[in-house]
Amino acid sequence: MIELDAITTLCLACLLYLLGQTIVNHVSLLRRICIPAPVIGGLIFAIIVAVLDSFNIVTIKLNASFIQDFFMLAFFTTIGLGASLKLFKLGGKVLLLYFFFCAIMSVVQNIIGVSLAKLLHIKPLLGLTAGSMSMEGGHGNAAAYGKTIQDLGIDSAVTAALAAATLGLVFGGLIGGPVVKYLIKRYNLKPQHRDDTFKDYSQVEYNQHLHRKYDGTQVFFIQFSILVFCMAVGTYFSNLFTEHTGINVPMYVGSLFIAVIVRNVSESFNFNIVDLKMTNQIGDVSLGIFLSIALMSIKLTEIYALAIPLVIIVLVQVVVMILFAIFILFRGLGKDYDAAVMVGGFIGHGLGATPNAMANLDVITKKYGNSPKAYLVVPIVGAFLIDLIGVVVIMGFIQWFS
């Protein structure tokens, strides 16, 4: 048996991320459906490990739980730092409606996962791994909440959640465009002239005030200090909550909500100490390393018995997503061109991840015309707000069925 220590595992995770990025850059299909680079690299390693183990050649064991937890915690903390009420207000009523429909879908996806699990004779918590944690949540949430379920004694939860997230990601990238095309043709929709009421999301990413006052290194250190402060205080309160209530919550829940408080107090009092662009970059790096290690660590040999039930659950999720998007979301948002474009984003992050959503928007708007409203609402909800409501919904289902 070969046992890799934490530093070696971290090094390997970085190399696999770069390998995955190289593959994605050279395979157009992977770019089109927005498969994350760490998923590709980590999955290659997992397949190699499974083959070596199956043929009794060698067993490879990773020892990187602390590093994996650190980067997972850092990623969710950056999500909290991005949840600005200022951005929320820019979207107005449409953003509230879109967020409301996303919250409904989160509950529906979990009901589907649990219900089909009972019909397919697998544990409800395993069915939950193909619910909103892997559909709306994507790979990051799938790995994190999958670990929470696995810690409750459900074997293969992380593997199942990551497999479901990968399937969802593929479907989210493939069906978003065709569904929007159908709506545009069916209702003869055209983009209309827009004023600047809805600003481009990119215009509020960069904190110019902070960069005028400090150089790049100092700004980075400020962001890193804020990050670890939220992580430290958040984990303390998470542990305190679990100790006094007996309810197990993932350690990143407290950090995420502390980060939300820090971000909005900073804006309310005009401190302007959080740079969203830089924290997004830190979050991207953290998610990349976290996912690489998570995918490297999955045991593919454990998922054989779950393959058919998982595929069935994900296919049902896809069908329900299409019907919900066409008959409820599109109508609820006004049945206009912007509503149709937002359907593409909704399917992208509702089955996969925000990059899927933005890729769908890019393809749609390049062909049919711009939609500033969609470019504001979709990333704010898909990148930040979904994860906030997801904590409540997913943990509620986990507690109910544990």
Secondary structure, 3 states (H helix, E strand, C coil): CEEECHHHHHHHHHHHHHHHHHHHHHCHHHHHCCCCHHHHHHHHHHHHHHHHHHCCCCCEEECCHHHHHHHHHHHHHHHHHCCCHHHHHHHHHHHHHHHHHHHHHHHHHHHHHHHHHHHCCCCHHHHHCCCCCCCCCHHHHHHHHHHHHHHCCCCCHHHHHHHHHHHHHHHHHHHHHHHHHHHHHHHCCCCCCCCCCCCCHHHHCCCHHHHHHCCHHHHHHHHHHHHHHHHHHHHHHHHHHHHHHCCCCCHHHHHHHHHHHHHHHHHHCCCCCCCHHHHHHHHHHHHHHHHHHHHHHCCHHHCHHHHHHHHHHHHHHHHHHHHHHHHHHHHHCCCCHHHHHHHHHHHHHHHCCHHHHHHHHHHHHHHHCCCHHHHHHHHHHHHHHHHHHHHHHHHHHHHHHC
